[in-house]
Amino acid sequence: MAEEERQFLLTAAWMFMRHGQPARARTVCEALVEADPHDGVAAAALAELMLESGEAARAVEVLRMTDVPPELLHAAAFLETRALRMAGRGKEAERRWSRYIESRKGAERRWV
């Protein structure tokens, strides 16, 4: 898939969400992730849609199979932490967030 097509589909998914059509947005995101399982942007969008529908365990799976671009590391850490907590895996959620904080600030400067 060309980058222009990918960008168009991501924009379409965003527009569907903005206009109250999450099922259509999810269909587009699922197609993007199926076409490229390592597309971190599409995976993050799909994970958010899964969390909105209460599918926390599936959201964790999607997030863990992808390559998150550097500009989305914070969002991915937040989404995965949220999904783990929703799935009843509180300790794992705490470890995930701590690992993110330590990677950004260093263990000696940890503020959370």
Backbone as a ProteinNet text record, in pm:
[ID]
protein_1_A
[PRIMARY]
MAEEERQFLLTAAWMFMRHGQPARARTVCEALVEADPHDGVAAAALAELMLESGEAARAVEVLRMTDVPPELLHAAAFLETRALRMAGRGKEAERRWSRYIESRKGAERRWV
[TERTIARY]
84.3	0	89	55.9	132	105.3	200.3	188.4	67.4	39	-76	-206.7	-216.7	-336	-350.7	-239.5	-240.1	-285.7	-229.9	-265.4	-412.3	-461.9	-604	-692	-657	-737.5	-732.7	-616.9	-608.2	-695.3	-694.8	-778.3	-926.4	-961.2	-1100	-1144.1	-1057.5	-1090.5	-1111.7	-1026.2	-1040.3	-1172.4	-1206.8	-1333.1	-1453.4	-1446.6	-1555.8	-1573.4	-1463	-1472.1	-1531.8	-1485.6	-1534.8	-1684.1	-1735.5	-1876.4	-1959.4	-1911	-1990.1	-2009.2	-1911	-1920.3	-1799	-1786.6	-1668.9	-1657.2	-1768.3	-1760.5	-1691.1	-1721.3	-1654.2	-1507.4	-1478.7	-1339.4	-1261	-1322	-1254.6	-1228.6	-1323.5	-1305.1	-1185	-1173.4	-1060.5	-929	-925.8	-803.3	-764.8	-863.3	-834.6	-773.6	-824.9	-770.2	-626.2	-599.3	-463	-366.2	-408.6	-322.6	-303.6	-407.9	-395.1	-296.7	-301.3	-210	-66	-47.6	87	78.9	100.1	89.2	186.3	286	384.1	356	242.8	205.4	159.3	247.3	218.6	106.2	90.4	-15.5	-151.9	-167	-293.8	-322.4	-218.7	-236.7	-281.2	-223.7	-263.8	-409.7	-448.6	-588.2	-681.2	-643.3	-725.1	-733.7	-623.2	-623.8	-716.8	-715.7	-806	-951.4	-982.7	-1119.4	-1158.2	-1063	-1089.1	-1114.4	-1037.7	-1058.1	-1195.1	-1236.7	-1369.2	-1481	-1457	-1559.8	-1535.1	-1437.8	-1415.4	-1331.6	-1257	-1174	-1027.7	-1004.3	-871.9	-764.8	-793.9	-692.9	-650.8	-746.1	-713.9	-633.8	-663.3	-588.8	-442.4	-417.2	-278.8	-208	-274.2	-215	-176.5	-267.2	-241.1	-121.8	-116.7	-7.5	127.1	126.9	252.9	306.4	224.9	271.9	322.9	320.1	351.3	483.2	529.7	647.5	598.6	611.2	561.2	666.5	626.6	722.7	758	875.7	920.7	822.1	753.7	661.4	535.6	514.4	398.3	433.8	558.9	598.7	516.8	492.5	413.7	271.1	210.4	72.3	61.5	157.8	154.3	169.1	259.3	276.5	148.5	87.2	-37.3	-149	-163.9	-267.7	-247.7	-123.2	-97.4	-120.4	-79.8	-103.4	-252.9	-325.7	-472	-536.2	-491.8	-548.1	-517.8	-396.3	-359.9	-443.7	-462.9	-543.4	-688.6	-742.5	-879.9	-895.5	-787.9	-790.8	-768	-751.9	-733.1	-590.5	-496.7	-355.1	-280.8	-320.7	-271.5	-121.6	-63.9	81.5	159.8	113.9	179.3	165.1	50.3	28.7	126.8	146.1	241.5	383.1	420.4	555	572.7	468.6	476.7	496.6	420.6	433.8	568.9	613.3	744.2	855.8	844	944.9	948.6	834.8	830.1	893.8	856.1	910.4	1061.6	1109.2	1253.7	1325.6	1263.2	1327.1	1332.6	1241.3	1236.7	1315.2	1313.2	1373	1495.2	1508.5	1615.2	1565.1	1611.8	1565.1	1592.6	1704.2	1739	1654.5	1585.2	1503.9	1354.7	1320.5	1182.2	1093.7	985	897.2	757.7	733.1	600.4	613.6
-117	0	123.5	217.3	341.7	426.7	510.1	596.2	689.4	739	827.8	754.4	629.3	548.7	525	490.7	466.7	591.6	705.2	831.1	864.1	839.8	864.2	776.8	648.7	557.4	594.2	635.5	681.1	804.7	894.9	1014.3	976.6	882	836.1	775.7	694.6	634.4	742.8	842.6	953.4	1026.3	1049.4	1117.8	1034.1	904	817.4	829.9	830.3	844.5	979.7	1084.4	1218.9	1232.3	1153.1	1164.5	1048.7	985.6	886.9	754.2	713.1	585.9	497.4	456.1	378.8	243.3	181.9	52	66.2	172.6	196	229.4	310	343.5	217	129.9	4.8	-83.7	-90.7	-170.5	-120.3	10.2	68.2	37	55	29.2	-118.8	-207.4	-350.7	-384.3	-323.2	-347.1	-297.4	-181.7	-128.1	-217.7	-266	-353.4	-488.2	-536.7	-662	-646.6	-531.3	-506.6	-492.6	-431.4	-414	-425.1	-545.5	-565.6	-481	-422.4	-342.8	-193	-154.2	-13.4	35.3	103.6	146.3	246.5	333.1	433.4	365.9	278.1	206.6	116.5	52.4	-35.9	42.4	160.9	243.7	286.8	323.6	362.8	244.1	127.1	7.8	-28.2	-18.3	-48.3	45.4	172	268.1	230.7	192.6	151	24.3	-66.8	-189.3	-157.1	-64.4	-25	37.8	116.6	179.4	76	-39.5	-144.3	-251.9	-227.5	-318	-439.9	-438.5	-552.7	-528.1	-521.1	-485.2	-587.5	-715.1	-817.9	-815.2	-795.2	-787.9	-662.4	-553.2	-429.4	-448.3	-520.1	-548	-627.9	-729	-810.3	-724.2	-637.3	-551.4	-460.7	-400.5	-309.5	-380.7	-503.7	-576.3	-634.4	-641.2	-699	-593.4	-468.5	-361	-292.1	-215.3	-131.1	12.5	63	196.9	299.3	399	503.6	587.5	647	722.4	829.1	893.2	999	945.5	813.7	753.7	668.1	672.4	589.2	620	748	785.4	734.5	754.3	709.9	558.4	486.1	339.7	290.6	353.7	314.9	341.3	455.2	488.9	391.3	364.2	271.7	131.6	83.7	-50.7	-56.8	45.5	50.1	49.8	130	135.6	0.8	-62.6	-192	-299.4	-300.9	-399.3	-379.8	-255.1	-227.4	-270	-240.6	-280.3	-432.2	-501.4	-647.3	-711.1	-629.1	-680.7	-720.8	-668.4	-701.3	-578.3	-537	-414.3	-408.4	-515.4	-515.4	-503.3	-573.7	-566.2	-425	-362.6	-225.2	-130.6	-147.1	-63	-81.9	-206.8	-234.1	-171.6	-179.9	-123.7	27.5	94.5	239.5	278.1	205	232.7	214.4	111.3	87.9	205.2	258.3	374.2	496.1	523.1	639.1	627.5	510.1	490.8	509.9	472.4	490.8	638.5	719.6	861.8	949.6	915.1	1002.2	941.7	813	746.4	702.8	589.4	533.7	628.4	701.2	789	916	949.7	1070.4	1037.7	919.8	875.8	964.6	1013.1	1105.3	1050.7	928.2	868.2	756.1
0	0	0	-83.9	-92	32.3	66.4	184.2	173.5	53	34.7	65.1	23.2	51	201.1	264.1	408.8	482.7	444.5	510.8	488.3	367.8	339.2	427.9	441.7	523.1	670.9	719.5	858.5	880.9	785.5	795.2	791.3	705.2	697.2	830.4	891.1	1020.9	1125.4	1125.1	1220.8	1198.3	1071.6	1040.7	1084.7	1063	1109.3	1261.3	1333.3	1479.1	1518.1	1455.5	1486.6	1461.3	1369.2	1332.6	1386.4	1494.3	1566	1495.6	1416.7	1346.8	1380	1507.2	1547.6	1477.5	1440	1371.9	1236.7	1166.5	1037.3	1058.3	1159.2	1189.6	1222.3	1298.3	1336.7	1214.6	1123.7	1002.2	922.4	910.3	837.5	909.7	1041	1118.6	1113.7	1122.5	1112.8	977.3	871.4	737.1	727.5	787.2	784.8	862	977.9	1059.1	989.7	924	850	734.2	666.6	554.9	602.1	719.7	776	928	982.6	1127.7	1210.5	1145.5	1218.9	1211.1	1154.1	1143.6	1280.7	1350.6	1487	1498.9	1400.8	1405.5	1393.4	1295.1	1276.7	1396.5	1449.9	1565.5	1688.5	1709.2	1822.8	1808.3	1688	1664.7	1688.2	1638.3	1657.6	1805.6	1876.3	2019.9	2095.1	2060.6	2125	2099	1977.1	1944.5	2020.5	2036.1	2112.2	2259.2	2313.5	2453.7	2472.2	2376.6	2385.3	2386.1	2323.1	2320.9	2426	2516.1	2628.5	2597.5	2489.2	2449.7	2488.3	2617.8	2667.9	2631.4	2645.5	2617	2470.3	2380.9	2238.1	2207.1	2276.5	2256.1	2294	2403.6	2444.9	2336.1	2281.9	2174.7	2054.5	2013.1	1897.1	1923.6	2041.3	2073.1	2080.7	2126.4	2142.9	2012.7	1909.4	1783.5	1686.3	1724.5	1631.1	1662.6	1567	1584.1	1601.6	1720.9	1750.3	1709.8	1629.8	1594.2	1717.3	1718.4	1836.2	1883.2	1790.2	1829.9	1899.2	1896.5	1961.6	2083.1	2128.5	2241.8	2366.3	2392.2	2509.7	2496.4	2380.3	2358.5	2369.8	2313	2318.5	2462.5	2538	2678.4	2756.9	2731.8	2799.9	2761.8	2631.5	2585.9	2643.1	2640.2	2691.9	2842.7	2914.2	3058.2	3087.8	3014.5	3031.2	2999.5	2890	2850.7	2955.4	3005.8	3107.9	3233.6	3273.8	3393	3370	3252	3220.8	3217.6	3180.8	3174.4	3311.4	3414.4	3548.7	3579.6	3503.8	3521.7	3575	3695.5	3756.1	3776.3	3828.7	3854	3723.3	3621.8	3491.3	3432.5	3455.4	3409.7	3477.7	3608.7	3681.4	3629.2	3603.7	3550.6	3412.1	3329.6	3194.2	3200.5	3285.8	3295.1	3355.1	3455	3515.3	3413.5	3331.6	3227.9	3129.7	3094.7	3005.1	3072.2	3196.7	3269.1	3281	3315.1	3329.4	3197.1	3087.3	2957	2918.5	2970.5	2936.1	3033	3161.1	3262.3	3330.4	3320.2	3392.3	3528.6	3574.8	3702.2	3819.1	3814.1	3926.2	3929.4	3820.2	3815.5	3810.9	3846.7	3840.9	3928.2	3874.5	3946.5	3967.2	3928.5	3948.9	4048.4
[MASK]
++++++++++++++++++++++++++++++++++++++++++++++++++++++++++++++++++++++++++++++++++++++++++++++++++++++++++++++++

